[in-house]
């Protein structure tokens, strides 16, 4: 009971203005239970009026009362469910909103440690589960508490011996239920296995394209297979543990009233009125159906209560993780300049340092290309400039001020990104570009599309910029998607541009247009580019060769070639690869 109070206290925190509906729902549910038991009391009187003391006018009166009370019970249950469901829908909405708001505030490191499938499952599915917790369990818990009590009162009022039989049956039934409910540790493991399988399934479906391209079968997707096996094992163990106790529970509550029949014969043999005993047996047989239904409902209510507690715990754990990964922001709205400085920065993924005591200064209105072997730290440097990752030591400054002193809005407005695998929403090309600056005019959006050399893309479709991506078979190539992303960045007109060089994955017919679009995007900006094609960076202001989290070489193309260092080695290998031909 204490845990349930704690559960609902946490849930009501998200709907403080609607919690009164919970009390209305409980009161109405309690009234419905009283009406239900009242109907059985008048049913007992009806049976007595028919079998023991035949008074048909009184029997008719009792029958009418039974009908009225059952109708009243239905009305009260509907009213109770209406209150609890309204509260449940509001709670579900608020939990999703809260989760999404916290996701927006979380750093990118949070998403590195939590799969999208797991996040979706916990926020979306668990929010739906909390709806069930409130919408159904609030009235169900009241029913689960009051129904057995009133049943015992009713049976003892009719015949204490039947009351004792009901109590004994209930005790045995509870013992059977405890055997099949599993321990808290077991159910927690079961829930965790289900969550893991759900997350792995989502990730598998999202990677289906790669799986098909490379012919990878499900047997090689170890995460999914292992999660399915783990869940299967929990289900199998749970099924085995429930088999005998559940059969015993079903048999007990379906036939326990039969024990009253031989007892009735004994009572009659000792001189008790036969018709009165018969009336009690008839009522007990009818009432046993309600007993079975009620106790089955109570059994599932107990399981649902545990599931609700576990669901909320998962939400709390995810929320705590998001709060811990929350990015700190200040109130600064303006930048003195757009020089970027790394000052003794430490950064690690898990327990492995990628950058250690890293220092670097990037001057405004210059273009910097980061090159080096995979895993050397190029992407990490670019990500940290965005402010989406908290550093583990040192500080990053823009315009001479710590990046954390700026507001989130200021950072978003002044830093633009072009990723190697840019994402477009399933809406029109026009709306995809407008994301860069929602206040932009139509002419500004069209100018951005033109500057990014997107005219040839628009000419392919009858609806041009209003063409919806993903609708009616409309899909764009990788290079075309990147040009749309560049148009978005041009429209944003941010002072700092971070880009993962798109031409590495561009199709040949798009490469020329992409390079032109890049030049327009980079004009007059502070640009940090993760380079993949060495031929495209020879005219940048500075080339930074990054290795093991350090800038080991820095300079222009000619300066680095003259040094005969790592950069020259890279260029030589690159040139040989380009000159290679199949004989």
C-alpha positions in Angstrom: 0.0 0.0 0.0 2.9 2.3 0.9 4.5 1.7 -2.5 1.2 2.4 -4.3 0.9 5.8 -2.5 4.5 6.6 -3.5 3.7 5.6 -7.1 0.7 7.8 -7.4 2.4 10.7 -5.6 5.1 10.6 -8.4 2.5 10.3 -11.1 0.4 13.2 -9.8 3.4 15.4 -9.8 2.9 15.6 -13.6 -0.8 16.5 -13.4 -1.1 18.6 -10.2 -4.1 20.5 -11.6 -6.1 17.3 -12.4 -5.3 15.1 -9.4 -8.8 15.9 -7.9 -10.1 13.6 -10.7 -8.4 10.7 -9.0 -10.3 11.2 -5.8 -13.6 11.5 -7.7 -12.8 8.3 -9.5 -12.0 6.5 -6.3 -15.2 7.7 -4.6 -17.3 6.7 -7.6 -15.6 3.3 -7.7 -16.2 2.8 -4.0 -19.9 3.7 -4.5 -20.1 1.2 -7.4 -18.7 -1.6 -5.2 -21.2 -0.8 -2.5 -24.0 -0.8 -5.0 -22.8 -4.2 -6.4 -22.7 -5.8 -2.9 -26.0 -4.2 -2.1 -27.5 -5.9 -5.2 -26.4 -9.2 -3.9 -27.9 -8.5 -0.5 -31.3 -7.8 -2.0 -30.8 -10.9 -4.2 -30.5 -12.9 -1.0 -33.7 -11.4 0.3 -35.3 -12.2 -3.1 -34.3 -15.9 -2.8 -35.6 -16.0 0.8 -38.9 -14.4 -0.3 -39.3 -17.1 -2.9 -38.1 -20.3 -1.2 -38.4 -19.8 2.6 -41.3 -17.4 3.3 -43.2 -17.0 0.0 -44.1 -13.3 -0.1 -44.2 -12.5 -3.8 -44.9 -8.8 -3.5 -41.8 -8.5 -1.4 -39.9 -10.7 -3.8 -40.9 -8.4 -6.7 -39.8 -5.3 -4.7 -36.4 -6.9 -4.0 -36.0 -7.9 -7.6 -36.6 -4.3 -8.7 -34.0 -3.1 -6.2 -31.5 -5.6 -7.6 -32.0 -4.3 -11.1 -31.8 -0.6 -10.0 -28.6 -1.2 -8.0 -26.9 -3.1 -10.9 -27.8 -0.2 -13.3 -26.5 2.3 -10.7 -23.3 0.3 -10.4 -22.8 0.5 -14.2 -23.4 4.2 -14.2 -21.0 4.8 -11.3 -18.3 2.6 -13.0 -18.7 4.6 -16.2 -18.4 7.9 -14.3 -15.4 6.6 -12.4 -13.7 5.4 -15.6 -14.4 8.7 -17.3 -12.6 10.6 -14.5 -9.7 8.2 -14.4 -9.3 8.0 -18.2 -9.3 11.8 -18.6 -6.6 12.0 -15.9 -4.7 9.1 -17.6 -4.7 10.8 -21.0 -3.5 14.1 -19.6 -0.8 12.2 -17.6 0.3 10.3 -20.7 0.5 13.6 -22.7 2.5 15.4 -20.0 4.9 12.5 -19.6 5.7 12.5 -23.3 6.1 16.3 -23.3 8.4 16.1 -20.3 10.5 13.4 -21.9 10.8 15.3 -25.2 11.7 18.5 -23.5 14.4 16.7 -21.5 15.7 15.1 -24.7 16.1 18.5 -26.3 18.1 19.6 -23.3 20.3 16.5 -23.1 23.8 16.5 -24.5 24.7 14.4 -27.5 26.7 12.1 -25.2 23.4 10.9 -23.8 22.4 9.6 -27.2 25.8 7.9 -27.6 25.0 5.8 -24.6 21.3 5.1 -25.2 19.9 3.6 -28.3 17.1 5.3 -30.1 14.9 2.2 -29.8 15.4 2.1 -26.0 14.6 5.8 -25.6 11.5 5.5 -27.8 10.3 2.5 -25.9 10.8 4.0 -22.5 9.3 7.4 -23.3 6.5 6.4 -25.7 5.5 2.9 -24.6 6.0 3.5 -20.9 4.0 6.8 -21.1 1.2 4.7 -22.5 1.6 2.2 -19.6 1.3 5.0 -17.1 -2.0 5.9 -18.7 -3.2 2.3 -17.9 -1.9 2.8 -14.4 -4.1 5.8 -13.8 -7.0 5.1 -16.1 -7.6 1.5 -14.9 -5.7 0.9 -11.7 -7.2 3.8 -9.7 -10.7 2.4 -9.8 -9.4 -1.2 -9.9 -7.4 -0.8 -6.7 -10.4 0.6 -4.9 -12.4 -2.4 -6.1 -9.6 -4.8 -5.1 -9.6 -3.4 -1.6 -13.3 -3.0 -0.9 -14.8 -6.0 -2.7 -13.3 -8.8 -0.5 -14.1 -6.9 2.7 -17.8 -6.4 1.7 -18.0 -10.0 0.4 -16.8 -11.3 3.8 -19.3 -9.0 5.6 -22.1 -10.1 3.3 -21.4 -13.8 3.8 -21.0 -13.5 7.6 -24.3 -11.6 7.7 -26.0 -14.5 5.9 -24.2 -17.4 7.6 -21.0 -17.3 9.5 -20.1 -20.8 8.3 -20.2 -19.7 4.7 -18.1 -16.7 5.7 -15.5 -19.0 7.2 -15.5 -21.2 4.0 -15.0 -18.0 1.9 -12.1 -16.9 4.1 -10.4 -20.3 3.9 -10.8 -20.3 0.1 -9.4 -16.8 -0.1 -6.3 -17.7 2.0 -5.6 -20.8 -0.2 -6.1 -18.7 -3.3 -3.7 -16.0 -2.1 -1.0 -18.7 -1.5 -1.5 -20.0 -5.0 -1.3 -16.4 -6.4 2.0 -15.8 -4.6 3.5 -18.9 -6.1 2.8 -17.7 -9.6 3.5 -14.0 -9.2 7.3 -14.5 -9.2 9.6 -12.5 -7.0 10.3 -8.8 -7.4 13.7 -9.6 -8.8 12.3 -12.0 -11.3 9.7 -9.6 -12.6 12.3 -6.8 -12.8 14.5 -9.0 -14.9 11.5 -10.0 -17.1 10.6 -6.3 -17.7 14.3 -5.4 -18.5 14.5 -8.3 -21.0 11.3 -7.1 -22.7 12.6 -3.6 -22.9 16.0 -4.8 -24.3 14.2 -6.9 -26.9 12.0 -4.0 -27.9 14.9 -1.6 -28.3 16.9 -4.2 -30.3 14.0 -4.9 -32.6 13.6 -1.2 -33.4 17.3 -0.9 -34.2 17.1 -4.0 -36.4 14.2 -2.6 -38.4 15.9 0.7 -38.9 19.0 -1.1 -40.2 17.1 -3.3 -42.5 18.4 -1.5 -45.6 22.1 -2.3 -44.7 21.1 -5.9 -43.8 19.5 -6.4 -47.2 22.4 -4.7 -49.1 25.1 -6.8 -47.5 23.0 -10.0 -47.2 23.3 -10.1 -43.4 20.8 -12.6 -41.9 19.1 -12.2 -38.6 21.4 -14.9 -37.2 24.3 -12.3 -37.4 22.4 -9.7 -35.6 23.6 -10.8 -32.2 22.1 -8.1 -30.1 18.6 -8.9 -31.3 19.0 -12.7 -31.2 20.4 -12.6 -27.7 17.7 -10.3 -26.5 15.0 -12.6 -27.9 16.6 -15.6 -26.3 16.9 -13.9 -23.0 13.2 -12.8 -23.1 12.2 -16.3 -24.2 13.9 -17.8 -21.2 12.1 -15.4 -18.8 8.8 -16.2 -20.4 9.4 -19.9 -20.4 10.4 -19.9 -16.7 7.5 -17.7 -15.8 5.1 -20.0 -17.7 6.4 -23.1 -15.9 6.2 -21.4 -12.5 2.6 -20.3 -13.1 1.3 -23.6 -14.6 0.4 -25.6 -11.5 -0.5 -22.6 -9.2 -2.8 -21.1 -11.8 -4.6 -24.4 -12.5 -5.1 -24.7 -8.7 -6.4 -21.2 -8.4 -8.9 -21.7 -11.2 -10.1 -25.0 -9.8 -10.4 -23.7 -6.3 -12.5 -20.7 -7.1 -14.7 -22.6 -9.6 -15.7 -25.5 -7.4 -15.3 -24.2 -3.8 -19.0 -23.6 -3.5 -19.5 -27.4 -4.0 -18.2 -28.0 -0.5 -21.3 -26.3 0.9 -23.5 -29.0 -0.5 -22.5 -31.9 1.8 -22.3 -29.4 4.6 -25.9 -28.5 4.0 -26.9 -32.1 4.3 -25.3 -32.3 7.7 -26.9 -29.1 8.8 -30.4 -30.3 7.7 -29.8 -33.6 9.5 -29.3 -31.7 12.7 -32.7 -30.1 12.3 -32.0 -26.8 10.6 -34.8 -25.6 8.3 -34.3 -27.3 4.9 -35.6 -24.5 2.8 -33.5 -21.9 4.5 -30.4 -24.1 4.0 -31.4 -24.6 0.4 -31.8 -20.8 -0.1 -28.3 -20.3 1.3 -26.8 -22.9 -1.0 -28.6 -21.4 -4.0 -27.3 -17.9 -3.1 -23.8 -19.2 -2.4 -23.7 -20.9 -5.8 -24.8 -17.7 -7.5 -22.4 -15.6 -5.4 -19.4 -17.9 -6.1 -19.3 -16.6 -9.7 -18.9 -13.0 -8.4 -16.2 -14.3 -6.0 -14.2 -15.9 -8.8 -14.5 -12.8 -11.1 -13.5 -10.5 -8.3 -10.5 -12.5 -7.1 -9.2 -13.0 -10.7 -9.4 -9.3 -11.2 -7.6 -8.7 -7.9 -4.8 -11.1 -9.0 -4.2 -9.2 -12.3 -4.5 -5.9 -10.5 -1.5 -6.9 -8.3 0.6 -7.7 -11.3 -0.4 -4.5 -13.0 0.6 -2.5 -9.9 4.1 -4.0 -10.0 4.3 -3.3 -13.8 3.3 0.3 -13.2 5.9 0.7 -10.5 8.6 -0.8 -12.8 7.5 1.4 -15.7 7.7 4.5 -13.6 11.2 3.5 -12.3 12.4 3.1 -15.9 11.1 6.6 -16.7 12.7 8.0 -13.6 16.0 6.4 -14.5 15.9 7.8 -18.0 14.9 11.2 -16.8 17.8 11.2 -14.3 20.2 10.2 -17.0 18.9 13.1 -19.2 19.2 15.5 -16.3 22.8 14.4 -15.6 23.5 14.8 -19.3 21.8 18.2 -19.5 23.9 20.9 -21.2 24.5 24.0 -19.0 23.7 27.3 -20.8 24.1 30.9 -19.8 22.4 34.1 -20.7 24.9 35.6 -23.2 23.2 36.4 -26.5 25.9 38.2 -28.5 29.4 37.2 -29.5 32.3 39.7 -29.5 33.9 37.7 -32.3 33.9 34.2 -33.7 37.3 33.0 -32.8 37.2 29.5 -31.3 39.6 28.4 -28.7 40.2 25.0 -27.0 42.0 25.6 -23.7 43.4 22.5 -22.1 40.4 20.4 -23.0 39.8 16.9 -21.8 37.1 14.7 -23.3 36.4 11.0 -23.1 33.9 8.5 -24.3 33.1 6.2 -21.4 36.5 5.8 -19.7 38.7 6.4 -22.8 40.2 9.8 -23.4 39.9 11.1 -26.9 41.3 14.5 -26.1 43.7 15.1 -23.3 45.0 18.6 -22.4 44.0 19.7 -25.9 44.6 23.3 -26.9 43.9 25.0 -30.3 42.8 28.4 -31.6 40.7 28.8 -34.7 40.4 32.4 -36.1 37.2 33.8 -37.4 36.5 34.0 -41.2 39.0 31.3 -41.9 38.5 27.8 -43.2 40.1 24.9 -41.4 40.2 21.3 -42.6 40.7 18.5 -40.2 42.3 15.3 -41.6 43.7 12.2 -40.2 43.1 8.5 -39.6 39.7 7.3 -38.4 39.4 7.5 -34.6 42.0 10.2 -34.3 39.6 12.8 -32.9 38.6 14.9 -35.9 34.8 14.4 -35.4 35.2 15.0 -31.6 36.8 18.4 -32.1 34.0 19.4 -34.5 31.3 18.1 -32.1 32.7 20.0 -29.1 32.6 23.3 -31.0 28.8 22.8 -31.4 28.4 22.9 -27.6 26.3 19.7 -27.7 28.9 17.8 -25.6 30.1 18.7 -22.1 33.9 18.6 -21.7 35.5 16.6 -18.9 38.1 19.2 -18.3 39.3 22.6 -19.5 37.1 24.9 -21.5 36.0 25.9 -25.0 35.7 29.6 -25.8 33.9 31.5 -28.6 34.6 35.2 -28.8 36.7 34.9 -25.6 33.9 33.6 -23.5 33.2 30.0 -22.3 30.8 28.3 -24.6 28.6 27.5 -21.6 28.0 31.2 -20.9 26.0 31.6 -24.1 22.3 30.8 -24.3 21.1 27.8 -26.2 19.4 30.0 -28.7 22.5 32.0 -29.4 24.6 28.9 -30.1 21.9 27.4 -32.4 21.6 30.7 -34.3 25.3 31.1 -34.9 26.5 27.6 -35.6 25.4 25.6 -38.6 26.0 22.0 -39.5 26.3 20.0 -42.7 26.7 16.3 -42.0 27.9 13.7 -44.3 24.6 11.9 -44.0 22.2 14.8 -43.7 18.6 14.1 -42.7 15.6 15.5 -44.4 12.1 15.5 -42.9 9.2 13.9 -44.8 7.8 17.2 -45.8 8.3 19.5 -48.8 11.7 20.6 -50.0 10.6 24.2 -49.2 9.8 23.3 -45.5 13.1 21.4 -45.1 15.0 24.5 -46.1 12.9 26.8 -44.0 14.0 24.9 -40.9 17.2 26.9 -41.1 15.3 30.1 -40.5 11.6 29.8 -39.8 11.2 33.6 -40.1 12.7 33.7 -43.6 10.6 35.1 -46.6 9.8 32.9 -49.6 12.3 34.8 -51.7 15.1 34.2 -49.1 14.3 30.5 -49.2 14.3 30.4 -53.0 17.6 32.4 -53.0 19.2 29.8 -50.7 18.1 26.9 -52.9 19.5 28.7 -55.9 22.8 29.4 -54.0 23.1 25.7 -53.2 22.7 24.8 -56.9 19.3 23.1 -56.2 17.6 24.4 -59.3 18.3 21.2 -61.2 16.7 19.2 -58.4 13.6 21.3 -58.4 13.3 21.0 -62.2 12.9 17.3 -61.8 9.5 17.6 -60.1 6.3 19.2 -61.3 5.7 20.8 -57.9 9.3 22.0 -57.6 10.1 23.3 -54.1 6.7 22.1 -52.8 7.5 18.5 -53.6 7.1 16.3 -50.6 10.2 14.1 -50.0 9.2 10.4 -49.5 5.7 10.8 -51.0 4.7 9.0 -54.2 8.1 7.6 -54.7 10.0 10.9 -54.4 13.5 10.2 -53.2 16.8 12.1 -53.6 20.3 10.9 -54.1 22.9 11.4 -51.4 24.4 14.4 -53.2 21.0 16.0 -53.7 20.1 15.6 -50.1 23.3 17.3 -49.1 22.6 20.2 -51.4 19.2 20.7 -49.7 21.1 20.6 -46.4 23.5 23.2 -47.7 20.6 25.4 -48.8 19.3 25.1 -45.2 22.7 26.2 -43.8 22.9 29.1 -46.2 19.5 30.3 -45.2 20.5 30.1 -41.6 23.5 32.4 -42.3 25.4 31.3 -39.2 28.8 32.7 -38.5 30.4 29.3 -37.7 29.9 26.4 -40.1 30.8 22.8 -39.1 30.6 20.2 -41.8 31.6 16.7 -42.4 32.7 17.0 -46.0 29.8 15.7 -48.1 31.7 15.0 -51.3 33.1 11.9 -49.7 29.8 10.2 -50.3 28.5 12.2 -53.3 27.6 10.7 -56.6 29.7 12.0 -59.5 27.0 14.1 -61.2 26.5 16.0 -57.9 30.1 16.6 -56.9 30.7 19.8 -59.0 27.4 21.3 -57.8 28.3 20.4 -54.2 31.7 22.0 -54.4 30.2 25.2 -55.7 27.6 25.1 -53.0 30.3 24.6 -50.4 32.2 27.7 -51.6 29.1 29.9 -51.3 28.3 28.5 -47.8 31.8 29.0 -46.5 32.2 32.6 -47.8 32.9 35.0 -44.9 32.4 32.3 -42.2 34.5 30.5 -39.6 34.5 27.0 -41.2 35.6 23.7 -39.6 35.5 20.9 -42.1 36.2 17.2 -41.5 37.9 16.4 -44.8 37.7 13.1 -46.6 38.9 14.0 -50.1 42.4 15.6 -50.0 41.9 17.2 -53.4 39.2 19.5 -52.0 41.2 21.1 -49.2 44.3 22.4 -51.0 43.0 26.0 -50.9 41.8 26.2 -47.3 43.4 28.6 -44.9 44.7 25.9 -42.5 45.0 22.1 -42.6 45.1 20.4 -39.2 46.4 16.8 -39.1 44.8 15.2 -36.1 46.3 12.0 -34.6 45.5 10.4 -31.3 43.7 13.5 -30.0 46.6 15.9 -30.9 47.2 18.3 -33.8 50.5 16.9 -35.0 50.8 19.1 -38.1 49.2 22.4 -39.0 49.7 24.8 -42.0 48.7 25.4 -45.5 48.8 22.7 -48.2 52.2 24.0 -49.5 53.7 24.3 -46.1 52.7 20.8 -45.1 53.9 19.3 -48.3 57.3 20.9 -47.8 57.5 19.4 -44.3 57.6 15.8 -45.7 55.5 14.7 -42.8 52.3 12.7 -42.3 50.2 15.0 -44.5 52.6 14.5 -47.4 52.4 10.7 -46.8 48.6 10.9 -46.9 48.8 12.9 -50.2 51.1 10.4 -51.8 48.9 7.5 -50.9 45.9 9.4 -52.1 47.5 10.2 -55.4 48.6 6.6 -55.9 45.1 5.4 -55.2 43.6 7.8 -57.8 46.1 6.7 -60.4 45.4 3.1 -59.9 43.6 1.4 -62.8 42.4 -2.1 -63.3 44.6 -3.7 -65.9 
